[in-house]
Amino acid sequence: MRARLYYDAGLDTPEKIAAREPDELRRYLAEFIERTGFEGIVPLPKELDNLVRAARTLPALVEY
């Protein structure tokens, strides 16, 4: 369900996630859920901290 939330919210690459700060990302996702009626909850701050940290360590393997 989390992957669908991130994808539907436009966060479809690690680079897009890495470019955000966890607090700002949480607000963005909360607004997305509210605006769209997405069936899910906002990820916890610790989850988003880990997600952003992991996304920042991944090497870029695909070029667009």
C-alpha positions in Angstrom: 0.0 0.0 0.0 2.9 2.4 0.7 4.4 1.9 -2.7 1.0 2.8 -4.3 0.8 5.9 -2.1 4.2 7.1 -3.1 3.7 6.3 -6.8 0.2 7.9 -7.0 1.6 11.0 -5.2 4.2 11.4 -8.0 7.2 10.0 -6.0 8.0 7.4 -8.6 11.8 7.5 -8.4 14.4 7.4 -5.6 15.6 10.8 -6.7 12.3 12.4 -6.1 12.1 11.0 -2.6 15.7 11.9 -1.9 15.1 15.5 -2.9 12.6 16.0 -0.1 13.0 16.5 3.6 11.1 14.0 5.7 8.8 16.6 7.4 8.0 18.3 4.1 7.3 14.9 2.6 4.9 14.0 5.4 2.9 17.2 4.9 2.9 16.6 1.1 1.6 13.0 1.6 -1.0 14.1 4.1 -2.3 16.8 1.7 -2.4 14.2 -1.1 -4.4 11.8 0.9 -6.8 14.5 2.0 -7.2 15.9 -1.5 -7.6 12.6 -3.3 -9.4 10.4 -0.8 -6.6 7.9 -1.0 -7.4 4.9 1.2 -4.4 4.9 3.5 -2.7 6.7 6.3 0.2 9.1 6.3 3.5 7.3 7.0 5.0 7.8 10.5 7.9 10.3 10.7 10.4 7.6 11.5 9.4 5.6 8.4 9.9 8.7 6.2 13.2 9.5 7.8 14.4 6.0 6.9 12.9 6.2 3.4 14.6 9.5 2.6 17.9 8.4 4.1 17.8 5.1 2.1 16.9 7.0 -1.1 19.8 9.3 -0.7 22.3 6.4 -0.5 21.1 4.6 -3.7 23.3 5.0 -6.7 21.7 6.3 -9.9 21.5 3.3 -12.2 19.0 4.5 -14.8 19.4 7.7 -16.8 16.3 9.4 -18.3 
